[in-house]
């Protein structure tokens, strides 16, 4: 049996290849949104979320696959958000956060 050498804390590492499955991204972002109390399928709910928020809650996997772009990670996880981006005029000022282009 392998001994835990991290001071009794369980490792939060995912198995190799875990983040290759987009369904795991969707699951992660749904759980993230639930922990923050919002619907992940409404793009305006992501406006004040930053990459640091995602990393803090063990979501660096999707970000690593999208060059640290929260925008790309969300759009890959939830392609249905693309229509809301076009309709609502939502866009990302930089890859780490979302802002309304009318702001």
C-alpha positions as CSV (number, residue, x, y, z in Angstrom):
1,X,0.0,0.0,0.0
2,X,1.3,3.4,-0.9
3,X,1.8,5.8,1.9
4,X,0.4,9.3,1.8
5,X,3.3,11.7,2.3
6,X,1.3,14.9,2.1
7,X,0.6,15.4,5.8
8,X,-2.6,13.4,5.7
9,X,-4.2,15.4,3.0
10,X,-5.7,13.6,0.0
11,X,-4.1,14.5,-3.3
12,X,-6.5,16.5,-5.5
13,X,-4.7,15.4,-8.7
14,X,-6.9,14.0,-11.4
15,X,-5.9,10.8,-13.2
16,X,-3.8,11.1,-16.4
17,X,-6.0,12.1,-19.3
18,X,-8.9,13.3,-17.1
19,X,-9.1,16.7,-18.7
20,X,-9.0,15.3,-22.2
21,X,-12.7,14.5,-21.8
22,X,-14.8,17.7,-22.3
23,X,-17.6,16.1,-20.2
24,X,-15.2,16.4,-17.2
25,X,-14.8,20.1,-18.0
26,X,-18.6,20.5,-18.1
27,X,-18.9,18.7,-14.8
28,X,-16.2,20.8,-13.2
29,X,-17.7,24.1,-14.3
30,X,-21.2,23.0,-13.3
31,X,-19.9,22.2,-9.8
32,X,-17.9,25.4,-9.7
33,X,-21.1,27.4,-10.6
34,X,-23.1,25.5,-8.0
35,X,-20.5,26.3,-5.3
36,X,-20.9,30.0,-6.2
37,X,-24.7,29.8,-6.5
38,X,-25.2,30.5,-10.1
39,X,-26.4,28.9,-13.3
40,X,-23.4,28.0,-15.5
41,X,-25.4,28.1,-18.7
42,X,-26.1,31.9,-18.5
43,X,-23.1,33.7,-19.8
44,X,-23.7,36.8,-17.7
45,X,-23.1,34.8,-14.6
46,X,-19.4,34.4,-15.5
47,X,-18.7,38.1,-15.8
48,X,-16.9,38.5,-12.5
49,X,-15.2,35.1,-12.5
50,X,-11.5,35.1,-12.9
51,X,-9.0,32.4,-13.7
52,X,-7.6,32.7,-10.2
53,X,-11.1,31.7,-8.9
54,X,-11.1,28.6,-11.1
55,X,-7.5,27.6,-10.1
56,X,-8.4,28.1,-6.4
57,X,-11.1,25.4,-6.8
58,X,-8.8,22.9,-8.6
59,X,-9.9,23.9,-12.1
60,X,-6.4,24.4,-13.6
61,X,-6.8,21.5,-16.0
62,X,-9.2,23.1,-18.5
63,X,-7.2,26.3,-18.3
64,X,-4.0,24.5,-19.0
65,X,-5.6,23.1,-22.2
66,X,-6.7,26.6,-23.3
67,X,-3.5,28.6,-22.6
68,X,-5.0,29.9,-19.4
69,X,-8.1,31.3,-21.2
70,X,-11.2,31.1,-19.1
71,X,-13.2,32.3,-22.2
72,X,-12.0,29.4,-24.3
73,X,-12.4,26.8,-21.5
74,X,-16.0,27.9,-21.0
75,X,-16.8,27.9,-24.7
76,X,-15.3,24.5,-25.1
77,X,-17.2,23.1,-22.1
78,X,-20.4,24.8,-23.0
79,X,-20.6,25.4,-26.8
80,X,-24.2,26.6,-26.3
81,X,-22.7,29.8,-24.7
82,X,-21.6,30.9,-28.1
83,X,-25.1,32.0,-29.1
84,X,-25.4,34.0,-25.9
85,X,-22.1,35.7,-26.7
86,X,-23.4,36.8,-30.1
87,X,-26.9,37.8,-28.8
88,X,-25.9,39.5,-25.5
89,X,-22.8,41.2,-26.8
90,X,-20.8,39.6,-24.0
91,X,-17.0,39.4,-24.6
92,X,-13.8,38.9,-22.8
93,X,-11.6,41.9,-22.3
94,X,-8.7,39.6,-21.5
95,X,-8.5,35.8,-21.2
96,X,-9.0,35.9,-17.4
97,X,-12.3,37.6,-17.1
98,X,-15.5,38.5,-18.9
99,X,-16.9,42.0,-19.4
100,X,-19.9,43.5,-21.2
101,X,-18.8,45.5,-24.3
102,X,-21.2,48.2,-23.2
103,X,-19.5,48.7,-19.9
